[in-house]
Amino acid sequence: MSNVDLQHVVKRFGRFTAVNDISLSVEKAEFLSLLGPSGCGKTTTLRLIAGFLAPEEGHIFIGGEDKTNTGPRNRQVGLVFQNYALFPNLDVFENVAFGLRVRKVAASEIEKRVLELLEMVGLADKQRSFPRQLSGGQQQRVALARALAIRPDVLLLDEPLSALDAKVRNALRFEIKKIQRESAITTIYVTHDQEEALSISDRVAVMNKGKIEQVGTAWDIYAAPQSLFVADFVGVNNILSITSDGSGCGRWRDTEVRLACLNNRPSGEYKIMIRPERLKIAETIENNNVLTGVVEGRVFLGPLSRIAVAIGEERLLVDALNMQTTSVEMGSTIHLTFTPEDGHVLE
């Protein structure tokens, strides 16, 4: 049974439709990310689930109950904001305990639960510190512990790591996933950072212009995008317009190519995605899938380099290990190859 259900939800602000007929189910204990560019409707969707906004159309179910017209106090959700929203005049212990005191939980239970949570987030030794005495990463952990303290049915996180530097952000994303797994709580995470979403989510919902373009695992989203938008937004990509003859063969510019994804498809023009890591630099020409071009750029990415290869007026990107590209120089002519299985049709 799903823990959160959105059924044909619509939210408008004046003439602008921020959320446009969204239907989405999130299973109990699942970690789902809403991923998309600014203005796509992901934060509005989160606020609809939290109860801070009411939809014009559709229904929102939490734990099997219709909460469409229920305020946030009666939804049993925990929310972690981008700016943490900690109380500056309360120490760490009291920040985490705040929701429990409002609910008039017994003092002994408050102490037990707060200390357990501070241990879980690695801040047991900071319980009497104030927010101003903590780093950004530590403040974010306090905000997470405070949200978990009330034992919510659903945990909502609105771009919680965007204000942190890269190293802290990378460390905390795995901490969040670890805590979520240990607490077995249904979690919905909003982010515009594709790496963040793909690395910690059980599933990802990619949003664009108020709609959900695709929902799937990280591998589904990366390897088999269902639309040109998803392919273009998630990861680095090469999109080729290929004319197919209906037999699994096609032409790109003046080159014949064979692609398994074109098998059993009628003749016509198709948008084909080939990820940069799927293209290989070939020493010799051995098959039909060979593209010849001129190196016009190279970016160092640690263990690998991203090489830009100009083929006529178009440019392809190739990701290759540095040890394999020592002979690749600017302005040199190189051959690129790929297997028939490396292409994916964008519908």
C-alpha positions as CSV (number, residue, x, y, z in Angstrom):
1,M,0.0,0.0,0.0
2,S,1.3,3.4,-0.9
3,N,1.9,5.9,1.9
4,V,1.4,9.1,-0.2
5,D,-1.0,9.3,-3.2
6,L,-1.5,12.3,-5.4
7,Q,-4.5,11.9,-7.8
8,H,-4.9,14.4,-10.6
9,V,-3.6,17.3,-8.5
10,V,-3.8,20.8,-10.0
11,K,-2.5,24.1,-8.3
12,R,-2.8,27.5,-9.9
13,F,-1.5,30.9,-8.9
14,G,-3.7,33.3,-10.8
15,R,-3.4,32.4,-14.5
16,F,-0.2,30.4,-13.9
17,T,-0.6,26.6,-13.5
18,A,2.3,25.6,-11.2
19,V,1.2,21.9,-10.8
20,N,-0.7,20.5,-13.8
21,D,-2.7,17.3,-13.3
22,I,-0.1,15.3,-11.3
23,S,-0.7,11.7,-10.2
24,L,2.0,10.1,-8.1
25,S,2.2,7.2,-5.6
26,V,5.0,6.9,-3.0
27,E,5.3,3.6,-1.2
28,K,5.9,3.2,2.6
29,A,9.6,3.6,3.6
30,E,10.4,4.7,0.0
31,F,12.8,7.5,-0.8
32,L,11.5,9.5,-3.8
33,S,13.1,12.6,-5.2
34,L,11.3,15.3,-7.2
35,L,13.9,16.5,-9.7
36,G,13.6,19.4,-12.1
37,P,14.7,22.9,-13.0
38,S,13.6,26.0,-11.1
39,G,10.0,26.8,-11.6
40,C,9.0,23.3,-12.6
41,G,6.5,22.8,-9.7
42,K,8.5,20.5,-7.4
43,T,8.4,22.8,-4.3
44,T,4.8,23.6,-4.9
45,T,4.1,19.8,-5.0
46,L,5.9,19.4,-1.7
47,R,3.9,22.2,-0.1
48,L,0.7,20.6,-1.3
49,I,1.7,17.4,0.4
50,A,2.6,19.2,3.6
51,G,-0.7,21.1,3.6
52,F,0.6,24.6,3.3
53,L,-1.2,24.9,0.0
54,A,-4.6,23.5,-1.1
55,P,-5.1,22.2,-4.7
56,E,-7.8,23.6,-7.0
57,E,-8.4,20.0,-8.3
58,G,-7.5,16.5,-7.3
59,H,-6.9,14.6,-4.1
60,I,-4.0,14.0,-1.7
61,F,-4.0,10.8,0.4
62,I,-1.5,10.2,3.2
63,G,-1.6,6.8,4.9
64,G,-4.8,5.9,3.0
65,E,-6.7,8.9,4.3
66,D,-7.9,11.9,2.2
67,K,-5.9,14.9,3.5
68,T,-6.8,17.2,0.7
69,N,-8.6,19.7,2.9
70,T,-6.6,19.0,6.1
71,G,-4.1,21.6,7.5
72,P,-0.4,20.8,8.1
73,R,-0.9,20.3,11.9
74,N,-3.1,17.2,11.2
75,R,-1.0,15.6,8.5
76,Q,1.7,14.1,10.6
77,V,4.5,15.2,8.3
78,G,8.0,16.4,9.1
79,L,9.5,19.2,6.9
80,V,13.1,20.2,6.6
81,F,13.6,23.6,4.9
82,Q,16.5,24.8,2.8
83,N,17.4,27.5,5.4
84,Y,17.1,25.0,8.4
85,A,14.7,27.4,10.3
86,L,16.2,26.6,13.7
87,F,15.3,28.6,16.8
88,P,18.4,30.7,17.5
89,N,17.5,31.2,21.2
90,L,17.2,27.4,21.9
91,D,20.0,25.0,22.2
92,V,20.3,21.8,20.1
93,F,18.4,19.7,22.6
94,E,15.5,22.1,22.8
95,N,15.3,22.6,19.0
96,V,14.9,18.9,18.5
97,A,12.5,18.7,21.5
98,F,10.3,21.6,20.3
99,G,7.7,19.6,18.4
100,L,7.4,17.0,21.2
101,R,6.8,19.8,23.9
102,V,4.1,21.3,21.7
103,R,2.4,17.9,21.6
104,K,2.8,17.6,25.4
105,V,4.9,14.4,25.3
106,A,6.1,13.3,28.8
107,A,9.5,14.8,29.8
108,S,11.1,11.3,30.2
109,E,10.0,10.3,26.7
110,I,11.2,13.6,25.3
111,E,14.7,13.1,26.7
112,K,14.9,9.5,25.6
113,R,13.8,10.3,22.0
114,V,15.9,13.5,21.6
115,L,19.1,11.8,22.8
116,E,18.4,8.8,20.5
117,L,18.0,11.2,17.5
118,L,21.1,13.2,18.3
119,E,23.1,10.0,18.5
120,M,21.7,9.0,15.1
121,V,22.7,12.2,13.5
122,G,26.1,12.3,15.2
123,L,25.5,15.3,17.4
124,A,25.2,13.7,20.9
125,D,28.0,15.9,22.1
126,K,26.4,19.1,20.8
127,Q,23.1,19.0,22.7
128,R,23.8,22.2,24.7
129,S,25.3,24.2,21.8
130,F,23.3,26.9,20.1
131,P,22.7,27.1,16.3
132,R,25.2,29.9,15.9
133,Q,27.9,27.7,17.3
134,L,27.4,25.0,14.7
135,S,28.5,24.6,11.1
136,G,26.0,24.6,8.3
137,G,26.2,20.8,8.0
138,Q,25.6,20.4,11.8
139,Q,22.6,22.8,11.6
140,Q,21.1,20.7,8.8
141,R,21.4,17.6,11.0
142,V,19.6,19.3,13.8
143,A,16.8,20.3,11.5
144,L,16.6,16.7,10.3
145,A,16.5,15.3,13.9
146,R,13.8,17.9,14.8
147,A,11.6,16.7,11.8
148,L,12.1,13.1,12.8
149,A,11.4,13.7,16.5
150,I,7.6,13.8,16.1
151,R,7.7,10.4,14.3
152,P,6.0,11.7,11.1
153,D,4.3,9.4,8.6
154,V,6.1,11.3,5.9
155,L,9.4,13.3,5.8
156,L,9.6,16.1,3.3
157,L,12.9,17.8,2.5
158,D,13.0,21.0,0.4
159,E,16.5,21.4,-1.2
160,P,18.0,20.8,2.2
161,L,21.7,20.8,1.0
162,S,21.7,23.6,-1.5
163,A,23.3,26.1,0.9
164,L,26.2,23.9,1.8
165,D,29.6,23.6,0.1
166,A,30.2,20.6,-2.2
167,K,32.3,18.4,0.2
168,V,29.7,18.8,3.1
169,R,26.9,18.3,0.7
170,N,28.3,15.0,-0.6
171,A,28.9,13.7,2.9
172,L,25.4,14.7,4.1
173,R,23.5,13.2,1.2
174,F,24.6,9.7,2.3
175,E,23.9,10.5,5.9
176,I,20.4,11.4,5.0
177,K,19.9,8.2,3.1
178,K,21.4,6.2,6.0
179,I,19.1,7.8,8.5
180,Q,16.1,7.4,6.3
181,R,16.9,3.7,5.9
182,E,17.3,3.2,9.6
183,S,14.1,5.0,10.5
184,A,12.1,3.4,7.6
185,I,10.2,6.6,7.0
186,T,8.6,7.6,3.7
187,T,10.7,10.4,2.3
188,I,10.0,12.9,-0.5
189,Y,13.1,15.0,-1.4
190,V,13.1,18.1,-3.6
191,T,16.2,19.0,-5.5
192,H,17.4,20.5,-8.8
193,D,20.7,18.6,-8.4
194,Q,20.6,15.5,-10.6
195,E,23.6,13.9,-9.0
196,E,22.0,14.3,-5.6
197,A,18.7,12.8,-6.8
198,L,20.3,9.8,-8.6
199,S,22.7,8.9,-5.8
200,I,20.3,8.6,-2.9
201,S,16.8,7.9,-4.2
202,D,14.9,4.7,-4.6
203,R,13.0,6.4,-7.4
204,V,13.1,9.8,-9.1
205,A,10.2,11.8,-10.5
206,V,11.5,14.3,-13.2
207,M,9.3,17.4,-13.4
208,N,8.9,20.0,-16.2
209,K,6.5,22.8,-16.5
210,G,4.2,21.5,-13.7
211,K,4.0,18.0,-15.1
212,I,5.8,14.7,-14.3
213,E,7.8,13.7,-17.3
214,Q,9.0,10.3,-16.0
215,V,9.2,8.3,-12.8
216,G,11.7,5.5,-12.3
217,T,14.8,4.2,-10.7
218,A,18.1,6.2,-11.1
219,W,19.1,3.7,-13.8
220,D,15.7,4.0,-15.6
221,I,16.1,7.8,-15.7
222,Y,19.7,7.8,-16.8
223,A,19.8,4.9,-19.2
224,A,16.3,4.9,-20.6
225,P,14.8,8.5,-20.6
226,Q,11.3,8.6,-22.0
227,S,11.5,12.1,-23.5
228,L,13.9,14.5,-25.0
229,F,13.6,16.7,-21.9
230,V,14.6,14.0,-19.5
231,A,17.5,13.0,-21.7
232,D,18.7,16.6,-21.9
233,F,18.2,17.5,-18.3
234,V,19.7,14.4,-16.6
235,G,23.4,13.8,-17.3
236,V,25.5,14.9,-20.3
237,N,24.3,13.6,-23.6
238,N,24.7,13.3,-27.4
239,I,21.4,13.5,-29.3
240,L,21.6,12.4,-32.9
241,S,18.9,12.8,-35.5
242,I,19.0,9.6,-37.5
243,T,17.0,8.6,-40.5
244,S,16.1,4.9,-40.3
245,D,15.3,2.7,-43.3
246,G,13.1,0.4,-41.3
247,S,15.6,-2.5,-41.1
248,G,17.6,-1.5,-38.0
249,C,20.0,0.6,-40.1
250,G,20.1,4.4,-40.4
251,R,22.1,7.3,-41.5
252,W,23.5,10.2,-39.5
253,R,24.9,12.9,-41.8
254,D,26.8,10.8,-44.4
255,T,27.5,7.8,-42.1
256,E,25.6,4.5,-42.0
257,V,24.9,3.3,-38.5
258,R,23.3,0.2,-37.1
259,L,21.3,0.5,-33.9
260,A,19.4,-2.3,-32.0
261,C,16.9,0.3,-30.8
262,L,15.7,0.8,-34.4
263,N,14.9,-2.8,-34.9
264,N,11.2,-3.4,-35.6
265,R,10.5,0.2,-36.0
266,P,9.1,1.8,-39.2
267,S,11.3,4.0,-41.4
268,G,11.5,7.6,-40.5
269,E,13.6,10.1,-38.5
270,Y,14.4,9.3,-34.8
271,K,16.1,11.2,-32.0
272,I,18.8,8.8,-30.7
273,M,20.6,9.3,-27.4
274,I,24.2,8.1,-26.9
275,R,25.9,8.9,-23.6
276,P,29.5,10.2,-23.8
277,E,30.9,7.2,-21.9
278,R,29.4,4.9,-24.6
279,L,31.5,6.4,-27.4
280,K,35.0,4.9,-27.7
281,I,38.1,6.3,-29.4
282,A,39.1,3.8,-32.1
283,E,42.6,3.2,-33.4
284,T,41.3,1.5,-36.6
285,I,38.0,1.4,-38.5
286,E,36.5,-2.0,-38.0
287,N,32.7,-1.7,-38.3
288,N,29.9,0.5,-39.6
289,N,29.4,2.5,-36.4
290,V,32.4,4.8,-36.9
291,L,32.2,8.6,-36.8
292,T,35.3,10.7,-37.8
293,G,35.8,14.2,-36.5
294,V,38.3,16.8,-35.2
295,V,39.1,17.3,-31.5
296,E,38.2,20.9,-30.6
297,G,38.1,20.8,-26.8
298,R,39.1,18.8,-23.8
299,V,38.1,19.1,-20.1
300,F,40.0,17.4,-17.3
301,L,37.6,15.6,-14.9
302,G,40.0,13.8,-12.6
303,P,40.2,10.1,-13.7
304,L,38.8,10.9,-17.1
305,S,38.6,13.7,-19.7
306,R,35.6,14.9,-21.6
307,I,36.5,15.5,-25.2
308,A,34.6,17.6,-27.7
309,V,34.7,16.2,-31.3
310,A,33.5,18.3,-34.2
311,I,31.8,16.4,-37.0
312,G,30.7,18.9,-39.6
313,E,28.6,21.5,-37.9
314,E,27.7,19.2,-35.0
315,R,29.7,18.3,-31.8
316,L,29.8,15.0,-29.9
317,L,31.1,14.6,-26.4
318,V,33.3,11.6,-25.4
319,D,34.2,10.6,-21.8
320,A,37.4,8.5,-21.7
321,L,40.0,7.5,-19.1
322,N,43.0,9.8,-19.2
323,M,45.4,6.9,-19.6
324,Q,43.6,6.1,-22.9
325,T,43.7,9.6,-24.3
326,T,47.4,10.5,-24.1
327,S,47.7,10.7,-27.9
328,V,44.5,12.8,-28.4
329,E,45.6,16.4,-29.2
330,M,43.7,19.5,-30.1
331,G,43.0,19.7,-33.8
332,S,43.8,16.0,-34.4
333,T,41.4,13.8,-36.4
334,I,40.0,10.8,-34.4
335,H,37.6,8.0,-35.0
336,L,34.7,7.3,-32.6
337,T,32.9,4.0,-32.4
338,F,29.9,2.5,-30.6
339,T,28.0,-0.8,-30.5
340,P,24.5,-1.2,-31.8
341,E,23.3,-1.5,-28.2
342,D,24.7,1.9,-27.1
343,G,21.8,3.9,-28.7
344,H,18.4,4.7,-27.1
345,V,15.4,6.0,-29.0
346,L,13.7,9.1,-27.5
347,E,10.0,8.9,-28.1
